Amino acid sequence: MPGWLRKGIALFIAAFALFYIFTRPEDAAAAVKGFFGAFDPIVKFFQSLIP
């Protein structure tokens, strides 16, 4: 993939993320909570292994 295309895609994703954060902050926060909430079962599993 050419470098200019990769930079363009990264710029588009960053611009979309900023637009989403500023126009729908509650939904953006819920999406981040959902993403990090997926790691809770893994953390609980490793915590259960520690006596």
C-alpha positions, 0 to 999 in steps of 0.5 A: 500500500503506498505511503500516501494512501496509508496516511490518507486513511489514517487521517480520515479515521482520525477526522471521523473519530474527532467528528464522532466525539464532538457530535455524539459524546455520549455514544462515543463514551459508551463505545469506549466503555464497551471496548474496555468492558470486554477485557473485564472477564479476562482481568477477573480470570487472572485475578482469580488465579492470584491467591 
